[in-house]
Amino acid sequence: MHNQEDYIIRKYRQRFLDQRLRQLDLSLPQGMYLIKIQEFNIVKMNVLIENSPFHKSHATRQIQQLSERGLVEKSVDADDSRAVVICITQKGMDLAKDVLKAVEDWESLCNEALTESELSMLAIIKQKTVQHIRHYFEED
């Protein structure tokens, strides 16, 4: 399934989002963490790590930087003093909207080349692929 087109799409996606997020003074990973935290609103660090493609130490550093900028707040979990809870601030929510807009703009750029029928077919293919991968990893 890996081919030259997959590589080119990933390369241009990263380039597009890097350029857009640089204008927001965010790295691509910081932007992705910010929108993931915004989806949860309040999330334990271990859950965030499970839902991201990055290593635990990477997440810790990126979340610390977001915290230092006042985009998220970290606190000790009331139920488990060993766990950290992350909450997005209003400033973080406002910036997350801009990050989501950049992601939506990328998706729109990609989808402009496809017909409605092709978009429907692509959605079905992606769903089948995700289902197969989850089954492979016994997460279905």
Residue, then its C-alpha position, 0 to 999 in steps of 0.5 A: m500500500h505504500n507508494q510514491e504518492d503516499y510519500i508525496i502527500r505526507k511530505y506536502r501535508q507536513r510542509f503545508l501545516d508547518q508553514r501555517l502553524r509557524q505563523l501561530d508560533l507552534s510546531l506541528p506536534q504542538g498543534m496536533y497535541l493542542i487539538k487533541i487536548q481540545e477534543f477531550n477538554i480535560v485529559k490524563m497525560n497517559v490517555l493523551i499519549e495513547n492517542s498520539p503517535f509520539h513517544k512519552s518523553h516527546a509528549t511530556r516536553q511538548i505539553q510542558q511548552l504548551s503549559e509555559r505559553g498558557l495554552v494548557e494547564k497541568s495538575v495532579d489527578a485528584d484520584d491518582s496523585r501519580a497521574v497528570v491531568i491536562c486542561i486546555t485554557q481559553k487561550g489554548m482553545d482559541l489557538a486550537k481553532d486556528v490549528l483546526k482551520a489549517v488542517e481543514d484547509w489542507e483537507s479541502l485542498c486535497n479534496e478539491a481534486l476529487t468528485e463526490s463519488e471519489l470522496s465517498m469511495l475514499a472514505i469507505i477505503k479508509q474505514k475498511t483499512v482502519q477496521h483491518i488495522r484495529h483487528y490486526f492489533e486486536e483493538d476492535 
